[in-house]
C-alpha cells in the first residue's frame, strides 16, 4: 500500500511538473509571438522609412538625368484674352480671342522641378517629419503624405496637360488646384472613415474634383484627334493613359478602404501601396518622356 501511495504521489508530481512546463512553454511562446508581432510592425514602418529615403535619392537622379538626357524641346504658356478683331470690325469694334505668350520653358526643366520637389518631400517624410508622419500612419490617417502627393501629382498632371496642348496659364493652375483639392478631400475621407464608419461624401467629392481636372486635357486630345491637321506624338497619349491608370489605382485603393475599413496593421500595407503607386507614376513619367525626347 505504501509503495502504491508513493507511486501515486510521484505520478502527481510529474504531472504537475509537466503541466507547469507546458504552461511555461505556452507563456514563452505567446511572448515570442507578441514580440514578433511588434517587430513585424516596426519592420514595416522601417521599410516605409527606407523606401522614402530610396525615393528621395531616385528622384534626384531622375532630375539630373532629365536635364542631361532629355532634348531641349520647349512648350509655351499663354494668357488668353480678348482683343479687337480687325477683320470682323467693319462697322464697329468686334472683340475676338487672342493669346499672349508669357513664358516658354523647356520640358526637361519642368520635369526636373517635379522630381526635385518630390525628393524634398520624400526626404522630409524620412527625416524631420518622420515622427509626425509615422504617428499619422499608425492612426490610419496619413495627412502629410496626402498633401505632399497632391502637390506633386498636381504638377505632374499640369505638365502632362502642357505637353497635351493645354497652354492657357489660368486653365493649368485650375487643373493643379483641382488635383490638390482632390487629395485633401481624400485625406478628409480617411478622417471621416476612421473606425469603419463608411462615409462616402468626401470620397465622392474627391472623385468629382479629380474628374473635372482631367477635362481640359481630354478636350485637347479629342479635339486635336478629330479636327487637327496632325495628331500628337505617341508619348502624349501614353503619358496621359499611364497617369490616368495610376490615379484610378489610388482611387480604387481608397474606395476599398472606405467600403471595407482597415485595421492599423492593414493601413500600413495600404500606405505602402500609395507610396509605391506614386513612385511608379513618376517613374513612368520619366521613362516615357526620356524615350520620346531623348537627345
N, C-alpha and C positions, 0 to 999 in steps of 0.2 A: 504493500500500500504506500509506504514511504517513497519507494522508487518511482511509483506511478505519479505521486504528487510532485516529486522533483522534476520528472519529465514534463509534466503539465506546466509547471512553473517556468521551466526553461523555454518551452514552446511559446508561452505567452510573452516572455521577454524578447525572444527572437521576432515574434510577430510585431510587437511594439517597435522594436528597432527597425525592422523592415518598413513599417508604416511611417516611422519618423524619417527614414532615409528617402522614401518616396515623396513625402511632403516637402522635404528639403530640396530634392531634385526639381519638384514641380515649381517651388518658390523661386529657385535659381533660374529655372527655365523661363518663368514669367518675367523675371527681372531682365534676363538677357533679351527676351523679345521686346520688352518695353524700351530698353536701351537701343536695340536695333532699330525700332520704330523711330526713336528720336534721331538716331544717326542718319537714317534714310531721309528724314525730313531736312535735316541740316545739310546733307549732301545735295539734296535737290535745290535748296537755296544757294548752296555753294556753286552748283552748276550754272544757275542763273547768273550769279556774280561773275563767274569765269566767262560765260557767254557774252555778257555786256563788255567785259574787257576785250575779248576777241573781236566783237563787233566794232569797238572803237578803233582798234588797230586796222581792221579790214576796211572800214570806211575811209580812214586817212589814206590807205593805199589806193582805194578806188579814186579818191580825189586827185591824188598825184598822177595816177595813170590816165585819168580823164584829160588833164591839162597836157600831158606829154603825148598821148597816142591819138586822141580824137582830133579830127580835122578842124580847120578854122571856120567852118560853116556858121553863119550868123542868122539871127532872127530879129525882126523889127517889132517894137511895141509902139502902138499908135494910140492917139486920143481922138475919138470920134466927136465931131461937132457939126454944126450947120453953117453953111455959108451961101452967098448969093450964087445962083445958077445962071451964068451969063447967057447960055443958050436958051433957057426957058424964060428968061426975064425980057420979054419983048414989049409988053405993055405995063410992066411993073416989076417990082423986085420979087423974085421967087427963090425961096431957100431950098437948098439941096444938101445931101450928106457930103461930108468931107472928112479927111483924115490927116492928122499931123503926126509925123514920126517924132517921138520924143526920146527913143533910145534904140540903139542897135547893139545887140550883145551876142557874143559867140556862145554857142550851145555848150561847149566844153566848160566854160566858166560857170554857167548856171548849174550844170551837173556837179561841178566841184563844190559849189556852195552848199548844195543839198547834202553831200557826203560829209563835209566839214561840220555842218550843224548836227547831223546825225551822230558823228563821232563825239562831239562835245556832250550831247545828251546821254549817249551810252556810257561815257566816262563819268559823268555826274552820278548816274544810277549805280555805278560800281565803286564810287569813292565818297564824295562829300554828301550825297543824298542817299547813300546805301541804306542806312538805318531806317529813315523815313519810308523809303521805297519798300524794304522788306517787311516793315510793320504793316504797310498797306496790303501787301500780298498775303500776309498771314491772316488779315482780317477780311480777305476776299474782296477788297476794293483797291484797285491799282490806279489811283488818280494821276500820279506822276507819269506813269507810262502812257496813259491815255492822252494827256496833254502833249507830251513830247512826240508821241507817234502822230498825233493830229497835226502838229506843225510840219513835220517832215512829209507826211502824206499830202498835206495841202500844197506844199511846194512841188511835190512830185507830180500831182495832177495838173498843177499850174504849168509846169514845164511841158508835160505831155500835150496840154491844150495849145501852148505856143507852137510846138512842133506840128500840131494838127491844124494850124491855120487860124486859131483864135488869137488875134493880135491886140484887141482893144484892152487897154490897161484896166479900166474900171470893171470890165467883164472878168478879167483874170483875177483881180482882187476879190470879186464876188465869189468866184469859184473856190479860191483858197479859204475865204471866210466861211463858206458853207461846209467845207470839209472839217474845218476846226470846230465849228458848231456841232457837226455830226459826232465827232469823238467826245466832245464834252457831254452831249446827250447820252452817249454810250456809257460814260462814267456815271452819270446820274441814274441810268438804268441799273447799273451794278448796285448803287447805293439803295435804290428803291426795292431791289430784289434780294437784299441780304436776308438770309433766313428762309429762302424759297417762298417768297410771297407771290410770285408770278404776276408782277405789274408790267404791263406791256406799253404803257403810254409813252414813256421816254424812249424806249426802244423803237416804237413805231415812228416817232418824230425824227429819230436819228436816221431811219431808213428814208424818210421823206426828204430831209435836207441833203442827204448823201446822193439821192437820185437827181434832185434839182441841179446839184453841182456838175453833173455829167452832161446836162442838156446842151450847153454851148459847143462842147467838143463833138457830141453826137451829131448836132446840126451841121457843123462844119464838115465832118466826114461824109455824111449822107449827101449834103448839098454839093460838095466837090465831086463825089462819085457820080451823081445824077446829072449835074449841069456843068461841071467843069470841063475845060478842054483837055486837061490832063489830070490824072489821079495822083494821090500822094504815093510816096515810096512805101515799100513793104513794111519798113520799120515803124512807120506811123501807126498802121493797123495792128502790127504785132505788139507794140508798146501799149497801145490803148487796150487791146484784149487782155494782155498779161496783167496790167494794173487792175482792170475790172475783175478778173478772176480772183486776184489777191484780196481785193476789198470785199467781194462776195464771200470769200472764205472766212474773213474776220467777222462779217455779219452773221454767218451761219453758226459760228462758234458761240457768239453771244446769244443768239436765239436759243440754242440748246441750253445755255446757262440759265436763261430766263425760264424756259419751259420745264427743265428737269431739276434746277437747283444744283448746287455743287458744294461739297464739303471743303474744309480748309485745305486738306491734302489734295483734293481734286482740283482746287483752284491753282495750286502750284503747277500742275500739269497744263492747265488752261493758260496760265501766264507764259509758260514756256512755248506754247503753241503760238500765242500772239507775237512774242518776240521773234520766233523763227520765221513766221509768215512775213512779218515786217522786213526782216533781213532778206528773205528770198525775193520780195518785191523789189528791193533796192539792188540786189544782185542782178535780177533780170533787167532792170532799167540800165544798169551799167553794161551788161553783156550785149543787149540789143543795140544801144547807141554806139558802142565801140565797134560792133560788127558792121553796122551800116555806115558809120562815118569815120572809119579808120583811115589814118593818113596814107 
